[in-house]
Amino acid sequence: MTLRMSPTVSITSNKGFWLLLEEEELHLPYADFPWFKKATMEQITSIERPAPDHLYWPMLDVDLSVQSIRLPAAFPLMSHR
């Protein structure tokens, strides 16, 4: 059985935030991930990881694949509001 660690927000700034995902640190700039720009710290740091490549922010109702964070240019922005 493989134990997955919960994602953790390590640093936030007015440009975005850094997410620790096991041994990888990923940057989520607000320019690429605008759903987080006006979010509170509580909303940004409340993260679920239902699958290895799936992250979910329940307080914001935002779902992202880890791959889309690694390569945001390969994934056009989509919002269904």
Secondary structure, DSSP 4 states (H G I P E B T S, - for coil): -PPPPPPEEEEE-SSEEEEEETTEEEEEETTT-GGGTT--HHHHH--EEEETTEEEETTTTEEEEHHHHH-GGGS------
